[in-house]
Amino acid sequence: MAGLHIVPVSYRGSGPALTDLLGRQVDMMIELGPQAIPYIKAGKLRVLASTTKKRTDAMPDVPTLDESGVPGFEASTWFALYAPAGTPPHIVAKLHSEMSRIFSTSELKARMATVGAEVAITSAQELVTFQASETKKWTAVIDKAGIQPE
């Protein structure tokens, strides 16, 4: 999307990657999780841009990549609650109701914000639609980049 040629470095997780970034063994990284927040708050790392569609509540002064000249770029981490196929509808409804109640509390929203996460409560159908959209988007990115499994 940006026409950059960057040498990828594979890590077994954010911890080792952050260690190398802090030690100047690598020049940059894209971190989609909350692991970098303590280093950002301590002034040891500088955020150049957010990969999300809109600016985050955790870092409202940080522009998105879209705003920074990479139009259409959006990559964000998300989580969902799943149940086994065939779970009775009344159980699914109860799980959704209780999780919605819990994730709607100001206490949990505040806790999530401390790690840079924002709560979005959706229906099962909205999740199915979102997942299909994500699959289509990332399949196109993988195909265009010629990425092969290693």
Order of alpha helices (4+ residues) and beta strands (2+ residues): alpha-alpha-alpha-alpha-alpha
